[in-house]
């Protein structure tokens, strides 16, 4: 069974965006494995609480992630 797990900062993706991740990921697996993979592809989109992750030893917040690169 193909499986993908996406973790995103809580409250940064809309329900529609999560649906797009699920649909597009499933379509990608189908493209690779064939139509037989559609029925068994599991895509999990998990919300991580604010401050629950970091990069390079720095704890990130949703506000930092949502800032434009110019800020």
C-alpha positions in Angstrom: 0.0 0.0 0.0 1.5 3.4 -1.0 1.7 5.7 2.0 2.6 9.4 2.4 2.6 11.5 5.5 2.6 15.3 5.4 3.1 17.4 8.5 2.2 21.0 8.4 2.0 23.8 11.0 -1.5 23.8 12.6 -3.9 26.3 11.1 -1.8 27.2 8.1 -3.6 25.1 5.4 -7.3 25.2 4.6 -9.4 22.1 4.2 -9.3 22.7 0.5 -5.5 22.7 0.4 -5.4 19.5 2.5 -7.7 17.9 0.0 -5.4 19.0 -2.9 -2.4 17.4 -1.1 -4.4 14.2 -0.8 -5.7 14.2 -4.3 -2.4 15.1 -6.0 -0.4 12.7 -3.9 -2.8 9.9 -4.8 -2.6 10.8 -8.5 1.2 10.7 -8.3 1.2 7.2 -6.9 -1.3 6.1 -9.5 0.9 7.6 -12.2 3.8 5.6 -10.9 2.1 2.3 -9.8 -0.9 2.3 -12.1 -4.6 2.6 -11.3 -4.6 -0.4 -9.0 -2.8 1.8 -6.4 -5.7 4.3 -6.1 -7.8 2.2 -3.8 -5.0 1.4 -1.4 -3.1 4.7 -1.3 -3.1 6.3 2.2 -2.3 10.0 2.5 -2.1 11.5 6.0 -2.0 15.2 6.5 -1.1 16.0 10.1 -1.3 19.4 11.8 1.7 20.0 14.1 1.0 22.4 17.1 2.6 25.8 16.9 6.2 25.7 18.1 6.2 21.9 17.7 9.0 21.8 15.1 12.1 23.5 14.0 15.0 23.7 11.6 18.6 23.9 12.4 18.0 23.9 16.2 15.5 26.9 15.9 11.9 26.3 17.0 9.6 27.7 14.3 6.2 29.3 14.9 3.4 29.5 12.4 3.9 33.3 12.2 7.5 32.8 11.1 6.6 30.2 8.5 3.8 32.4 7.0 6.1 35.5 6.7 7.1 36.4 3.2 10.7 35.9 2.3 11.1 39.7 2.1 10.4 40.2 5.9 
